[in-house]
Amino acid sequence: MALFKKRTVGKPGEWYYCLEHKKVEEGPECPAKDRFGPYASRQEAEHAMETAAERNLQWENDPRWHDASARGSADDE
């Protein structure tokens, strides 16, 4: 007997972006490892890759995530 029930049907209004099929889906159709979300709207899910790219760029340029000692050792080479 399984301890956890596998959720096969998504909730209405939950939108996901499938990384494997490169499409928007309402409710999770694909495994969690292959999707971004949930998003509140279809439009947000459609822009999932753009949102991820923007956040990655912000993170790469955020000085709080890069300490001077790590930058210094790379510059010494």
Protein Blocks (a to p, Z undefined) as FASTA:
>chain_A
ZZbdcdfbdcehiacddfklopacehjfbdfklcgcddfbfklmmmmmmmmmmmmmmmmm
mmklpcfklmmmmmmZZ
